[in-house]
Amino acid sequence: MLAARLVRRLKKEGWSLSVAESCTGGLLASCFTDISGASSWFTQGWVTYSNESKITQLGVNPAKLEKRGAVSHEVALGMAQGAQLSSGCGLTISITGVAGPTGGDVGKPVGTVYVGVCVGESYLVRRGEFGGGDRASNKHSFVIFAMQKAIQAWDAHFGRIEAVRVAAEAEAAADETIDLDLTQALSSINPDLDTWKDNTVWTTEKVATTLDEQGKTALGDDAEWVEEQ
């Protein structure tokens, strides 16, 4: 079960989760709260069905809502970020889409969904299209898609931190080798035959071990993650 897989990750890090939904009407929150003990890691959820509620409850930018529409990259990200700001949770997930059977158009047909995920300082936004299904099946597909993207974002976030940690350890090990080699080299110098001047400054470049130290790098900036529209 996808929800259980994500919850195991939350528990391992001691993080909490909140969600912000539109078209799924609380179905995502229900999936998480079906798991026993959810009160220890699930804080709250919003069902912001109207545009006004997205603005007043989650702080979504009204100009972006008007320009891009409720079913968009910008609004999905705004919902996830608003949920994170209001709840203080490390992980937030948002869903906004067209469940049908009406409401779709050429650019955003029925079955279109945008999912936003915030993991700490990182974020991921993805668009999915599940055409041909009825309203209930589309909502179910949207929730599954959201959980998949949340796991993907989580693993990318913590995988990057782990990669930086490993790189830092490797560099530290390399520094020790350099120090050892330098000491051996200097001990072999014959002061009667060689003239050696200590004009080299040996420094160890600090390797960032957290996203914060790297300038709060996101999982991807807008140029990387935003699909062409």
For each residue, the residues with C-beta under 8 A, 3 or more apart:
1: 4 5
2: 5 6 144 147 148 151
3: 6 7 31 32 34 35 147
4: 1 7 8 35
5: 1 2 8 9 151
6: 2 3 9 10 17 147 150 151 154
7: 3 4 10 11 32 35 41
8: 4 5 11 12
9: 5 6 12 13 151 154
10: 6 7 13 14 15 16 17 41 91
11: 7 8 14 41
12: 8 9
13: 9 10 90 158
14: 10 11
15: 10 41 89 90 91
16: 10 41 42 43 87 88 89 90 91
17: 6 10 32 41 42 43 89 90 91 92 93
18: 42 43 44 45 46 83 84 86 87 89 91 92
19: 28 29 32 45 46 83 92 93 94 95
20: 45 46 48 58 79 80 82 83 92 93 94 95
21: 24 25 26 27 28 29 45 46 47 48 94 95
22: 47 48 49 54 70 79 95 96 97
23: 49 71 95 96 97 98 99 113 139 142
24: 21 27 28 95 97 99 139 142 143 146
25: 21 47 49 139
26: 21 29 30 45 47
27: 21 24 30 31 139 140 142 143
28: 19 21 24 31 32 45 93 95 143 146 147
29: 19 21 26 32 33 42 45 47
30: 26 27 33 34
31: 3 27 28 34 143 147
32: 3 7 17 19 28 29 35 38 42
33: 29 30 38 42
34: 3 30 31 38
35: 3 4 7 32 38
36:
37: 40 41
38: 32 33 34 35 41 42
39: 42
40: 37
41: 7 10 11 15 16 17 37 38
42: 16 17 18 29 32 33 38 39 45
43: 16 17 18 87 88 89
44: 18 87
45: 18 19 20 21 26 28 29 42
46: 18 19 20 21 53 57 58 79 83
47: 21 22 25 26 29
48: 20 21 22 53 54 57 58 79
49: 22 23 25 53
50: 53 54
51: 54 55 65 70
52: 55 56
53: 46 48 49 50 56 57 58
54: 22 48 50 51 57 58 60 65 70 75 78 79
55: 51 52 58 59 60 61 62 65
56: 52 53
57: 46 48 53 54 82 86
58: 20 46 48 53 54 55 78 79 82 83 86
59: 55 78 81 82 85 86
60: 54 55 64 65 75 78 79 82
61: 55 64 65 74 78
62: 55 65 66
63: 66 67
64: 60 61 67 68 72 74 75 78
65: 51 54 55 60 61 62 68 69 70 75
66: 62 63
67: 63 64 74
68: 64 65 72 73 74 75
69: 65 72 75 108
70: 22 51 54 65 75 96
71: 23 75 96 97 98 108 112 113 114
72: 64 68 69 75 76 96 114 229
73: 68 76 77 114 125 127 226 227 229
74: 61 64 67 68 77 78
75: 54 60 64 65 68 69 70 71 72 78 79 96 114
76: 72 73 79 80 94 95 96 114 115 116 125
77: 73 74 80 81 94 116 123 125
78: 54 58 59 60 61 64 74 75 81 82 116
79: 20 22 46 48 54 58 60 75 76 82 83 94 96 116
80: 20 76 77 83 84 92 93 94 116 117 118 123 125
81: 59 77 78 84 85 92 116 118 123
82: 20 57 58 59 60 78 79 85 86
83: 18 19 20 46 58 79 80 86 87 89 92 94 118
84: 18 80 81 87 88 89 92 118
85: 59 81 82 88
86: 18 57 58 59 82 83
87: 16 18 43 44 83 84 92
88: 16 43 84 85
89: 15 16 17 18 43 83 84 92
90: 13 15 16 17 119 120
91: 10 15 16 17 18 117 118 119 150 154
92: 17 18 19 20 80 81 83 84 87 89 116 117 118
93: 17 19 20 28 80 115 116 117 146 147 149 150
94: 19 20 21 76 77 79 80 83 115 116 117
95: 19 20 21 22 23 24 28 76 113 114 115 142 143 146
96: 22 23 70 71 72 75 76 79 113 114
97: 22 23 24 71 111 112 113 114 128 138 142
98: 23 71 103 104 108 109 110 111 112 113 138
99: 23 24 103 110 111 135 138 139 142
100: 103 104 110 111 133 134 135 138
101: 110 134 135
102: 110
103: 98 99 100 110
104: 98 100 108 109 110 111 112
105: 108 109
106: 109
107: 229
108: 69 71 98 104 105 112
109: 98 104 105 106 112 129 131
110: 98 99 100 101 102 103 104 131 138
111: 97 98 99 100 104 129 130 131 132 133 138 141
112: 71 97 98 104 108 109 127 128 129 130
113: 23 71 95 96 97 98 127 128 129 130 138 141 142 145 146
114: 71 72 73 75 76 95 96 97 125 126 127 128
115: 76 93 94 95 125 126 128 142 145 146 149 150
116: 76 77 78 79 80 81 92 93 94 123 124 125
117: 80 91 92 93 94 123 124 125 146 149 150 153 154
118: 80 81 83 84 91 92 122 123
119: 90 91 122 123 124 153 154 157 219
120: 90 157 211
121: 211 212 216 217 218
122: 118 119 153 156 157 211 217 218 219
123: 77 80 81 116 117 118 119 153 218 219 225
124: 116 117 119 149 152 153 156 219 220 225
125: 73 76 77 80 114 115 116 117 225 226
126: 114 115 145 149 225
127: 73 112 113 114 227
128: 97 112 113 114 115 141 142 145
129: 109 111 112 113
130: 111 112 113 133 137 138 141 142 145
131: 109 110 111
132: 111
133: 100 111 130 137 138 141
134: 100 101 137 138
135: 99 100 101 138 139
136: 139 140
137: 130 133 134 140 141
138: 97 98 99 100 110 111 113 130 133 134 135 141 142
139: 23 24 25 27 99 135 136 142 143
140: 27 136 137 143 144
141: 111 113 128 130 133 137 138 144 145
142: 23 24 27 95 97 99 113 115 128 130 138 139 145 146
143: 24 27 28 31 95 139 140 146 147
144: 2 140 141 147 148
145: 113 115 126 128 130 141 142 148 149
146: 24 28 93 95 113 115 117 142 143 149 150
147: 2 3 6 28 31 93 143 144 150 151
148: 2 144 145 151 152
149: 93 115 117 124 126 145 146 152 153
150: 6 91 93 115 117 146 147 153 154
151: 2 5 6 9 147 148 154 155
152: 124 148 149 155 156
153: 117 119 122 123 124 149 150 156 157 219
154: 6 9 91 117 119 150 151 157 158
155: 151 152 158 159
156: 122 124 152 153 159 160 219
157: 119 120 122 153 154 160 161 211 219
158: 13 154 155 161 162
159: 155 156 162 163
160: 156 157 163 164 211 217 219
161: 157 158 164 165 209 210 211
162: 158 159 165 166
163: 159 160 166 167
164: 160 161 167 168 207 208 209 210 214
165: 161 162 168 169 209
166: 162 163 169 170
167: 163 164 170 171 207
168: 164 165 171 172 207 208 209
169: 165 166 172 173
170: 166 167 173 174
171: 167 168 174 175 204 205 207
172: 168 169 175 176 204
173: 169 170 176 177
174: 170 171 177 178
175: 171 172 178 179 204
176: 172 173 179 180
177: 173 174 180 181
178: 174 175 181 182 202
179: 175 176 182 183 202
180: 176 177 183 184
181: 177 178 184 185
182: 178 179 185 186 202
183: 179 180 186 187
184: 180 181 187 188
185: 181 182 188 189
186: 182 183 189 196
187: 183 184
188: 184 185
189: 185 186 194 196
190: 193 194
191: 194
192:
193: 190
194: 189 190 191
195:
196: 186 189
197:
198:
199:
200:
201:
202: 178 179 182
203:
204: 171 172 175
205: 171
206:
207: 164 167 168 171
208: 164 168 213 214
209: 161 164 165 168 213
210: 161 164 213 214
211: 120 121 122 157 160 161 214 216 217
212: 121 216
213: 208 209 210
214: 164 208 210 211 217
215:
216: 121 211 212
217: 121 122 160 211 214
218: 121 122 123 221
219: 119 122 123 124 153 156 157 160 225
220: 124 224 225
221: 218 224 225
222: 225 226
223: 226
224: 220 221
225: 123 124 125 126 219 220 221 222
226: 73 125 222 223 229
227: 73 127
228:
229: 72 73 107 226
